[in-house]
Structures are given as C-alpha cells and as structure tokens.
Amino acid sequence: MLRPLRALTGVAAVCAALALALGARADDPFYQGKRLTLMINFAPGGPTDIEGRLLAKHLVKHIDGHPTILVQNRDGAGGLVGTNYIGEIAPRDGTLFGYLTSPAWRSVIDPEVYRIDFKTFEFIALQPSNAVYYVRVDLPPGMKRAADLMQEQDLVAAGLAADTSKDLLLRLTLDMLGLKYRYVTGYRSSNAARLAVERDEVSMHSESLPGYFAAVEPNLVKTGKVIPTWYDPSFDGKAFSIPDAMKGSSVLPFPDYYREVKGGEPSGILWDVYRANLAVDQSMLRAVVMPPGSPPAAVAALRSAVTRLNDDPEYAADAIKTMQFSPRYETGADLNARVRNALKVAPGIKEFVTEYLKNAGK
C-alpha cells in the first residue's frame, strides 16, 4: 500500500510544480521574450523617421518584458502604403506597431483610400506637431525677410502627395496669400524635398518641428540658404495657441503673417479648411497605432510604456539634442474613443477639399 501512495504523492508534486510553472508564465509580461517591430510610413532620413527611431530607442526600456525592437520603413503614396499595410496585412498578434504621419485627415476627407477603416485601428498614442514653412533666399528679387515672399514671381512649392495634410496646408496658405506658384509633389519624404530645395530644384517646402529643428534650422537657415516664412499654430477647434517649441521665435504663426502682409483677417472657405485640418490632423499628426484586433494586453503594455516615456529625462535630453524639443505623447485607456470622436469635419469641408485636390498642380 505504501508504494502506490508514494507514487501518487510524486505525481501530485509534479502536477503542483507544473501548475506553478504555468501560473508563472501566465503572469509574465506580454512582451517577455518577444520581438517587436516598429513600422514607419515614410522613408529613412525624414522627420517621421527621425522621431520614430528616437521613440523606439527609448520606449523599449519602458515596455514590461523588454522586447527587442526592430525598425522598418514602408513609405510611398504620402504615407498611405505603410498605413494600409498596418490595417490590412500586418500581424495582429501584438508583434508590430506603427509610427504614422498624417493618417487622420485622409480618413475624414477620403476614407476610401484606406482598405481597412482607420477608426478600427488600435490607438496607442498621439503627438501633436506643427509645420514650419521656408524658402530659398536667392529667389528673385531676393529674400531678406519673410514678408518679401509676397514679391516673388518664380516660386516652386514642393510636397509629398496631393492629398496629404502637408501639401494641403502648403497650397491653402499660398492661395490665401494670393501668391502665384508652381506646385511639384511626389517626394518620398521631407528629407528628399529638403534636398530638392538645397539643389535649387524647388524653392519652398514645409517641415514638422522635428525636421525643422534637426535639419533645416542648423543646415539651411543658419547658413543663409533659406529663410523661414511662417508656421502653423496649434488650434483646438476654438482658439489658436503657440506650440512650446516656437515660443520666443521671431517666425510668425500664419494668421499673424497674413495680417502683416495683407492688412486684414483671413476668411472664406480656404480659411475654414485650414482651421478644420489643424483641428483634426495637427493634434494627431504623429499617431502610434497597432493593427485592428491586436491583443488588449499588448495595447495596454505599449500605452503604459508611453506614459513612462513621457517622464523619461534621458529621452527628453536625447530629443532636445536631436530635434531641439521633447515630444510629449497623449495616451490613455480611452484614447480609441477620443480619436474616433475627433475624426469629423463640418458639412461642406469634405466636398470642397475633394474638388480642391482635383485641381492640384493646375
């Protein structure tokens, strides 16, 4: 009788140990022992790429389980290729997330460009950003100050894709000012468009704050090759404000530039579209997302990591060194609901933009 009892006792001990081991594994962080891929929807070297890689570098230490993070770029069609990849093809097991520029505005104005409804994405974090516009100083008859742009006769504006916010805002501001210009688009990234400005292939471009402070200001403004003209202020749908990175700058926000050179207040449908775009897209110009249906544990882990990243002094110092300012990401358990509620515009805006885009370059 003793032998069977001992045998049963041994089996029970093994089962108990196995149960404890399984329980320990169940309690392990979601990303324990995993590899995570960050996909950026613009080409290497541009502002989106610089900012996304900086995020990946520092985010990894804040993700429970400390996975390795690989970065890949899927650029094309003004960021649309990468965004559609995340929605349609990317694995939905928590092993991939995206760092996207300007996905929100397209989902409002032309939702059909997304093969998977953008509202169904899992939103991890948002980072507002503003664009700074700049032109070559050697435009005839010569640029000595920003207001001199109003006298230029040979302006060539460079963009990424006609239906991106970058291109739309560039055209809207130039058209509101009544300037004559030629519009050239299709550059793979702001890095490529910036090089075109340097080579005198085009004369004007705009870049978000990371690209402006990391590349344009030190390499083009301080060397006297270009001059900044204006920047897009922050807009919450009711009032304008100055982004922290531009406080104390001599560069004017666009509404102030308009008043200075035109002597009045901007108005009309172009102005309405400009403000609508800022209200929707600027607040989420950079979107950290996961594919629809990603595991809730993965989504929660990345949101928690972003929250800790916001208070990381090493990240802040590295960002300031690289881009002259430290991004702060908006996140939280209710982010999906907040984003989906914000993806809307006033009646008439969508119809106007659809026709406006048809006339791009004409």
N, C-alpha and C positions, 0 to 999 in steps of 0.2 A: 504493500500500500504506500510505502514511503517513496518508492521510485516514481510512480505516476504523479504524486504530489509535488515532488521536486521538478519533474518535467513541466507540470502546469505552472509552477512558480516561475521557472525560467522563461516560459513562453509569455507569461504576463509581464515579466520585466522587460523583455524585448519589445512587446507591444507598447508598454508605457514609454520606453525610450523613443520608439518611433513616433508616438503621438507627440512627445515633447519636441522632437526634431521638426516634425511637420508644423507644429504650432509656431516654433521659432521662425521657420521660413515664411509662414503666413504673415508674421508680424514684420518681416523685413521691409525696408523702404521699397517702393515700386521700382525705383531705378537701380537697386542694388545689383551689381554685376552686369548692367546693360550698357549698350552703346546708343547714343542719341545723335541724330543728325539735325543740324540747323540748315534749312534751305533759304537762300536769299534770292529775291526775284529780280535783282539787277546784276549787272556784270561786275567783276572784280575791279577795285580801284575807285569806285564812285562813293558818294556819301552813304547810300544804303549799305553798301558792303563794309565800309569802314566802321559804321556804327554797329552793324550786326555782328561783326567779328569781335568787336570790343565787348559786346554783350556776352557772347559765347565764352570768351576768355575768362570773364569774372563770374558768370552765372553758375558755372559748373561747381564751384566750391560751396554754393548755397543750395544745391539740389541734394536732398536726402538720398544717400546711396552713392553719391559722387560718380555718376556715369562719365565715360569719356564722351566728348562732343566733337563731331566732325562737321565741318562747314562745306557746303557746296552751293554753287551759283547756278540758277536756271533762269537766265534772262531771255528777253525777247518780247516784242509787241508792247513795249512800255510797261513791263512787269506782269503782263497778262499770262504769259506762258507759265511762269512759276506759280502764280495764284491758282490757275486751273489745275496744275499738277497736284497741288495740295488738296484741292477739292475732289478731284476725280481719281487720281492714280496712287497717291502716296499711301503707305501703310497706315492703318488706323489702330495700331496696337500700342501707340504711345512712344514709338521709337523715332518719330520725326515731328518737328515743329518748324514754323516758317517765320521769317522776318520780312515783312512786306511793306512796300511803299505805295501809297495812294490806292488801295483797293476799294475804299468805301465809296468814293464819288461815282465810280463806274457802276457800282451795284445799284445806285439810286437812279442814275440817268439812263443807263443801258444795261439792265440786269441780264439780258440775253447773252452778253459776252461771257458770262460765267456758266459753264456747263452744269455746275452744281450751285444751288442757291447760296450766295455768300452769307446770308443770315444764318445758315445752318453750321457754319464753322464754329469751332470752339475758340473763344477769345481769351487769351492768356493775359495780355497787357497792351496798353496803348501809350504812345508817346507823341504828344503834340510837337509840331515843328513849324517853322516859318521859313519862307524863301527870301533871299536877298538877290536883287537884280543888278547886273553890272554890264558895262560896255567898254569897248576899247577907247583909249584916249585919243587915238590918231584918226578917228572918224572926221571927215571934212565937215566943217572948217576947223575942227579940233575941240576936244572936251577939256575944259578947265574946271568945271563944276557940274554937278548933276543936272542943273536946270538947262545947260547947254544942249542937252539931248533934244530939246524942242526945236532946235535949228538944224538938226541933221537931215540929210537928204539921201543917204546911202546906207540905211540901217538894215541889217540882216539878222533876224532873231532865230536862235537855234532851240529846238525842242527834242523830245524823246518819242512821243507819239501823240497824234492829234487829240485823242480822247482822254489823255492823262490830265490830272489837275495842274501839273507843272505847265504844260502847253496852254491849257485853257486860261490860266491866270495870266500868263505872259501875253497872250493875244488880247484878253479883256482889258488889261491895263494900257497897252499900247493903243487900242481902239478908243478907249475912253479919253485918252490924251489927244486923239486925232492925228497921230503920227502916221506917216507913210513908211512902210517897211516891207521887206520880203521875208517870208516865213519858211524855214527849212527844218524839217523834222525827220525822225528816224534814227537818231543817235542811240547807241545801245545803253549808254549811261551818261550821267553828267560828267564823268571823267572824260569820255570821248568828246562831248560837246565843249568842254573846257579846253581840250587840246585844239579843237577847231577854232576857238576864239584866239588862242595863242598863235596859231598858224595864219591868222587873218582870213580864214575861210568863211567865217561868220563874225559878226561884231557884237552880239548880245546873247546872254544866257542868264538863267536864274538858278540858284542852288540853295538847298536847305542849309540850315545853320551849321551842321557838322562839316559839310563840304566847303562852305564859305570860309569858316574859321580855320579849317585844317589845310586848305589848299589855295583858295582864291586870295584871301587877305595877305598871307605871307609871301606868296609867289607871284601874284599879279598886281594887287593893289599897292603893296609897299615898294614894288619895283617900278611902279609908274606905268604899267601896261594897260590897266583898266581902272575904271572909277565906278564905285557903287552908286546907283541912282536912287533906289527906294527899297523897302522891304514890306512884306505883308504883315500887318499887325495881327495880334490874336483877336478872335471875335467869338463870343459865346452865344450869338444869335440876337443879342440886345445891345451890347456895347463893345467898343474896341479897347484893347489894352496893349501895353508894350511887353514883349517877352523879356524875361530876365536877362538873356544874353545880349539884348540890344539896348538895355538901359545905359544911358550915358553916351550912346553912339551919336555921331553927327549925321548919320544916314537917317533920312526921314521915312516914317511909315507912309504907305501910298496915299492915304487920304490927305495927309499934310503936304505931300509933294504935289498932289493935284491942286490943292488950294493955292500953293505958292506959284505954280506956273500958269494956272488957268484963272485964278482970281475968283473962284466960286466953289460951290459944293458939288461933288459928283452926284449924279442922279440918273434915272432911267433904267431900262431893262439890263444893260450891261452891268451897272452898279448893283442891281438886285441879284444877278447871277454871281457876281464876285463875292458878295456877302454870303450868299447861300452856300457857295463852295467852301468858304472859310469855315462856316458853322459846321458843315458836315465833315469835310475831309481834313482840315487842319488839326482838329482835335484828335484825329486818329491817323495822321499822315504815316506814322510808323505803327504797324499792327503786328503783334506777336500772336500767332494763331496755331491751332492744331487742326488736323482734318476732322470733318464731321464724324461723330460717333467714337471719338477717341476715349479711352478708359477714363472715367471720372477721377480715379486715383492719380493718373498721370497729369490731368489738367490741374488738380488741386496741388500736386507737388511742384509744378512749374510756377503756379501763381504764388505759392508760398516762397519759392526761391526768389522771384522778382521782388516781393515785398522786402526780403532781407537785402537784396542787391541795392535797393533804394537808399539804404543806410550804411552802405559799404564805403568807408573812406578811401580804400585802395582803388576801388572802381572810380570814385569821384575824381581822385587825383590823376588817374590814368586818362580819364575822359577829358579833363581840363587840359592836360598836357597834349593830348591828341587833337581835340576839337575846340578847345577854349571854353567849354562849358560842360556841365554834367547833366545828362538827361535824367528826368525823373518819370518813372512809368506809373500809369494809372492801372490798378488791378483790383481784384476782389471777387468774392463768390458770386456777386450779382452782375458781373461785367457782361455776360451774354445778354441779359435782359436790357441793360443800359445801351449797349451798342445797337441792338435790334430796334429799340425805340427811337434811336437817333437817326437811323437810316431813312430819312424822308426829306422832301423839299416842298415848298409852297406850289400850288397849282400854277401852271404856265411856265415854270422854270425848265422842266424836263423838255417840253415841246420846243422852247426857244433854243436850248442847247443842242438838241438834235439837228435843227436847221443850221445853227452856227457852226457845228462841226462839219456839215456838208460843204460849207464854204471855206474851210481851212485851206490856205495856200492859194486862194483865187484872188 
